[in-house]
Amino acid sequence: MIQKKICLLGGFAVGKTSLVRRFVTGMFSELYQTTIGVTIEKKTLLVGDQDVTLMIWDLYGKDDFQNMRESYLRGSSGYILVADGMRRSTLDTAEALHQLAQSTLGPVPFVLIVNKADQLKEWEIDEATLARLRHKGWLVFTGSAKTGDGVPELFVQLAQKLLEAA
Amino acid sequence: MAPPSSSDSSSDHLPEALLKTLGLAVLERVGTGDTFRLIGNPPLWWATTFKTSPESPIAVGPLAPFLQHFLDESETAWRDNHDRVVRSGPWSHRDLTSILHQFEATALTASHRALLLIERIDERFDSIQQLLQQARDQRLHHIDQVKTHERTQTSLTGSLAIATQERDDLLALLQHLDLAAIVTNQEGRVTFASPRCLAWIECPSTTVIGQPWEQSLPIDSADRKQLRQAWKAAVPQRSRHSIRFAGTTPRWIDYEIHEDPQSSERRIILLHDRTEVHHLRQQLNHQMQFHDLVGRSPAMLQIYQLVRDVARVDSTVLIEGETGTGKELIARAIHYSSPRKDRPFIAANCAGLTDSLLGSQLFGHKRGAFTGAIDDHHGLFESADGGTLFLDEIGDIPTSVQTSLLRVLQEKEITRLGETHPRKVNVRILAATHHNLNEDVIRGTFRADLLYRIRVARIHLPPLRDRRDDIPLLAQTLLGQVCAATGKAITDLHPDSLHLLMTYSWPGNVRELKSAVEFAVISARVACLMPSDFPEELRHTQRDHRPPSSQESQHAEPKAQLLKALQQAQGNRTEAAKILGISRATLYRRLLAHHIDVAE
């Protein structure tokens, strides 16, 4: 069996823990509870004909109160950048974390999900911005931990990329 | 070696007791791998979290994925840098019953022994999390507020843009309609003045906005009073007549005052520039009316010009025309257009007076000149000195008086009855008659030389039937006058009524028309004069009703009718003439024709 460590990176309250919970347990809670430190969840996927166990490191959100520890990233085979569609600034944070991950891990696979697609009318991140990122070669998803839209695809896509990179 | 003292023994047990109190699990590395052994008794949570035997060496990596990661991170500290203490930071792990707990691990070297400390930090974690949660909730709330403010700002900016567009459209509309507007608040202060309004009152908006509207408008006190009453009254109100805006370009303005639909205490004052209309109306009035004469038919316009012409000179003028055509009005117009306008205008009716009475009236008399002459009396010529004497019905004066009159015209002097010395007088004579004086001269009832003296200039007034186009204007003017006199609010003539007036032959001319309008106003029950309001004879007379000749008109009223009118008027000849719709002079003439005693 293949086991891979992946990290979820993003600003605070973008929905990292909710995405992991939706993916691992299929549940969602409206109550926002900030993450401190690290919570590790595990889920096995069948990718092609291979079982891949993802060790999902749900890291605390980056903000003025908590800075990302590079050491948490070590050993990651890939990462998921998470942004909140309703806050333009969280995309900037995701891009900064991407730089940090690249310098720490090198060119490992990653995907970006812009979360909270259930409130698309409130979004500050427009399609042109996402198109710009796709143009840079980023794999960009839009989805919602609340509705589950795009969540399994996100992890499966990353798992596929991890296998391709291996 | 000496056995440890009791104090040494308690010292040996102190770290263990301390670790137990702090709830720390302390593990010592065995060799260089991931195998550790517990030092002392582990805290109570250890057994519910990890399946290990306290006595056996423990492979720590498999206990939790995070610990495996932490061992890798701590390796350099244990191997190379014994002074370094590595802290894991908080991490979560589920116990054997799947309850999530928070832990923190520390790697350090003490007395050359590689140690791993694992602490369950649930309580400390909760308080830190609570604090951080609070801070982040506040941050999210702040972000929400900023977004709400931005959204409100965007919305307000949009609304402002729409309002500005609407305002510009409205102003363009006002501009297109040639309207100016003022909006006032409940205190009567100006809150808005359109650019056109500001241009009219020749003030910048800064001096108008916030000021009481009355002070903002360049109007006189009478207009201000009118406007103030309208502003205070229940709205909407329209101007009764134009008000005048003073300024470098004076304007005549009509106004409408409306209640602001948004607030009943606010007023919208719409202003219309009627200057051009005012000027045109003035010109029209000038053409339609000359002194008290009304009419714009070619014949009347010609007469107005003739009046202006004769007013400039001092010649005697003979005014001819049927009864009721307005001969005295012509005489007054000549006088008040002439240089004598500030001196007296005296009208004398020569009909129906005896020689002596007329002579005395015109020239005056000395006391005792005749029976009843109890005092000196100056005549109308002396009274009119410097002015104008209008001799109506001159064709009816007795021959003896004609002679005296001729002398006055020739010598410019009069002699009172009973006196011998003449008196100089400076009087302009205007005479009027309904007679054909040429025929009178042939008959020998009027002196030819006097005729030539009085007929230096002559004005012939056409009968009303010959200037029917003036009837609507005359009727409307007379209606206005009668309503003003009677206080009745009748504003219009029904088209059928106008048709009636246009088809009637009007033997009594304008005087008869005035009587008919008076009659109709008295009879009217609604604000419009209906045909049924007018005297019956108008409604039963054919259009081609031939006007009576002067001879016929003398006898137009049968004797019985004259007597009846006199009876109704209780002998008052002026009232009787009014009842019959004829002048007092005509009444006298007809009374004489019917041999009715004319003595008062």
Interface residues (C-beta under 8 A of the other chain):
Chain A: F12 A13 Y32 Q33 T34 I36 G37 V38 T39 I40 K42 M55 G61 D63 F65 Q66 R69 S71 Y72 R74 G75 M86 R87
Chain B: A64 P65 F66 H69 D72 E73 G89 P90 W91 S92 L100 Q102 F125 I128 Q129 L132 Q133 A135 R136 D137 R139 L140 I143 K147
